[in-house]
Amino acid sequence: IKLCLQIKLASILSAKREYKQLVTTAQQVIDTSQDKENTKYLLSGLSYRSVAFAMLNQHQDALSDLQKVEYTIKQNPSFAEHISLLAILASAHYHLGNYQTALTMHLKILKLRFSLNKLENVDQTYYHLANAYYRLNRFNDAYNAYWEAKRYAEKKAAYIYAAYASQGLGLTLIQQKQYIEAKVEISEAKALFYQHNLARPYLETTISLALLNNLTEQKQTALKLLLEAEHLSINNEPTYDYIVLYQLLADIYKNNKEFKINNHEV
């Protein structure tokens, strides 16, 4: 029971992207699994820790855990069909930048879910599959996978995953230069993140909307959103992609003196 609770907590921390806490919880799973000689949970703990290390830029530690997991699976082929374990492992590959490997694994997971009729978390599989497609610049495939993720998430009232799927749809639509549709999706995601008190993705959607308003020549709205993002970032640091985007947008407005808010030049 203790191991099950620890794994559940690790899953929640991973979904919320709270990686420092995830390292601690994953270590507890590893320690308890080793004491009880439970290989399945040990592999899950190592995989979760690998994800956390990757997101904390401790790439050598992440790779070391990943190699331990893959070696153990090779020695115990039965684990190669465990959907939950494969999902964590695919996530570790994704966060280490191995997008093609992650894509291949998520496609395998998707096939397993439908062949075994284990569709409870198929929204999450579609979401992670879409992320891999997006990173590989396969935007049409990413759009379709995000759309399926959103559809399945809404069907089971998993509104947080629906919000992440909307966020992904919006980013993909930006790449496809469908700016009006992108605004709709990202605004929807922002509202859901606010409703569920998810500060970091709320900040990220604010930055995305600033970009969209800049692209559609709504400069004053874009500037207000940038100022909102600046205020939000005091207590919440966005992921690397959004930091780069925020800095780029901020530089645009810093170098353009014509925009004013409350009669103060920016």
Solvent accessible surface area in square Angstrom, and as a share of the most:
residue,aa,sasa,rsa
1,I,172,0.88
2,K,122,0.52
3,L,11,0.05
4,C,72,0.43
5,L,117,0.58
6,Q,20,0.09
7,I,32,0.16
8,K,126,0.53
9,L,81,0.40
10,A,0,0.00
11,S,46,0.30
12,I,72,0.37
13,L,15,0.08
14,S,27,0.18
15,A,42,0.33
16,K,99,0.42
17,R,55,0.20
18,E,63,0.28
19,Y,20,0.08
20,K,151,0.64
21,Q,92,0.41
22,L,0,0.00
23,V,34,0.20
24,T,79,0.46
25,T,7,0.04
26,A,0,0.00
27,Q,64,0.29
28,Q,82,0.36
29,V,0,0.00
30,I,7,0.04
31,D,67,0.35
32,T,16,0.09
33,S,1,0.00
34,Q,106,0.47
35,D,122,0.63
36,K,130,0.55
37,E,156,0.70
38,N,48,0.25
39,T,52,0.30
40,K,75,0.32
41,Y,44,0.17
42,L,40,0.20
43,L,1,0.00
44,S,7,0.05
45,G,0,0.00
46,L,12,0.06
47,S,0,0.00
48,Y,19,0.07
49,R,34,0.12
50,S,0,0.00
51,V,1,0.01
52,A,0,0.00
53,F,26,0.11
54,A,3,0.03
55,M,62,0.28
56,L,53,0.26
57,N,119,0.61
58,Q,74,0.33
59,H,91,0.41
60,Q,134,0.60
61,D,64,0.33
62,A,0,0.00
63,L,69,0.35
64,S,42,0.27
65,D,3,0.01
66,L,3,0.01
67,Q,102,0.45
68,K,99,0.42
69,V,0,0.00
70,E,66,0.29
71,Y,141,0.53
72,T,32,0.18
73,I,21,0.11
74,K,155,0.66
75,Q,104,0.46
76,N,56,0.29
77,P,97,0.61
78,S,79,0.51
79,F,27,0.11
80,A,27,0.21
81,E,90,0.40
82,H,59,0.26
83,I,18,0.09
84,S,67,0.43
85,L,0,0.00
86,L,9,0.05
87,A,30,0.23
88,I,15,0.07
89,L,7,0.03
90,A,0,0.00
91,S,18,0.12
92,A,0,0.00
93,H,16,0.07
94,Y,35,0.13
95,H,48,0.21
96,L,39,0.19
97,G,37,0.36
98,N,57,0.29
99,Y,62,0.24
100,Q,104,0.46
101,T,57,0.33
102,A,0,0.00
103,L,2,0.01
104,T,78,0.46
105,M,28,0.12
106,H,4,0.02
107,L,77,0.38
108,K,81,0.34
109,I,0,0.00
110,L,25,0.12
111,K,156,0.66
112,L,23,0.11
113,R,23,0.09
114,F,90,0.38
115,S,83,0.54
116,L,93,0.46
117,N,118,0.60
118,K,114,0.48
119,L,62,0.31
120,E,139,0.62
121,N,51,0.26
122,V,2,0.01
123,D,1,0.01
124,Q,54,0.24
125,T,5,0.03
126,Y,29,0.11
127,Y,16,0.06
128,H,56,0.25
129,L,6,0.03
130,A,0,0.00
131,N,24,0.12
132,A,0,0.00
133,Y,22,0.08
134,Y,43,0.16
135,R,95,0.35
136,L,54,0.27
137,N,109,0.56
138,R,107,0.39
139,F,46,0.19
140,N,109,0.56
141,D,50,0.26
142,A,0,0.00
143,Y,70,0.27
144,N,88,0.45
145,A,6,0.04
146,Y,8,0.03
147,W,120,0.42
148,E,39,0.17
149,A,2,0.01
150,K,24,0.10
151,R,98,0.36
152,Y,38,0.15
153,A,0,0.00
154,E,79,0.36
155,K,158,0.67
156,K,86,0.37
157,A,56,0.44
158,A,25,0.19
159,Y,105,0.40
160,I,64,0.32
161,Y,36,0.14
162,A,2,0.01
163,A,0,0.00
164,Y,9,0.04
165,A,0,0.00
166,S,0,0.00
167,Q,8,0.04
168,G,4,0.04
169,L,2,0.01
170,G,0,0.00
171,L,39,0.20
172,T,0,0.00
173,L,15,0.07
174,I,20,0.10
175,Q,88,0.39
176,Q,53,0.23
177,K,147,0.62
178,Q,81,0.36
179,Y,52,0.20
180,I,135,0.69
181,E,85,0.38
182,A,0,0.00
183,K,44,0.19
184,V,94,0.54
185,E,30,0.13
186,I,0,0.00
187,S,51,0.33
188,E,63,0.28
189,A,0,0.00
190,K,28,0.12
191,A,62,0.48
192,L,29,0.15
193,F,0,0.00
194,Y,156,0.59
195,Q,130,0.58
196,H,66,0.30
197,N,134,0.68
198,L,22,0.11
199,A,45,0.35
200,R,77,0.28
201,P,8,0.05
202,Y,36,0.14
203,L,1,0.00
204,E,1,0.01
205,T,0,0.00
206,T,0,0.00
207,I,1,0.01
208,S,0,0.00
209,L,16,0.08
210,A,0,0.00
211,L,31,0.15
212,L,0,0.00
213,N,10,0.05
214,N,19,0.10
215,L,70,0.35
216,T,45,0.26
217,E,127,0.57
218,Q,88,0.39
219,K,52,0.22
220,Q,72,0.32
221,T,62,0.36
222,A,0,0.00
223,L,3,0.02
224,K,119,0.50
225,L,22,0.11
226,L,9,0.04
227,L,71,0.35
228,E,56,0.25
229,A,0,0.00
230,E,93,0.42
231,H,130,0.58
232,L,42,0.21
233,S,41,0.26
234,I,126,0.64
235,N,132,0.68
236,N,40,0.21
237,E,112,0.50
238,P,14,0.09
239,T,34,0.20
240,Y,163,0.62
241,D,60,0.31
242,Y,19,0.07
243,I,44,0.22
244,V,70,0.40
245,L,30,0.15
246,Y,45,0.17
247,Q,101,0.45
248,L,100,0.50
249,L,1,0.01
250,A,37,0.28
251,D,74,0.38
252,I,70,0.35
253,Y,5,0.02
254,K,138,0.59
255,N,121,0.62
256,N,49,0.25
257,K,112,0.48
258,E,124,0.56
259,F,23,0.10
260,K,104,0.44
261,I,29,0.15
262,N,124,0.63
263,N,144,0.74
264,H,134,0.60
265,E,101,0.45
266,V,59,0.34
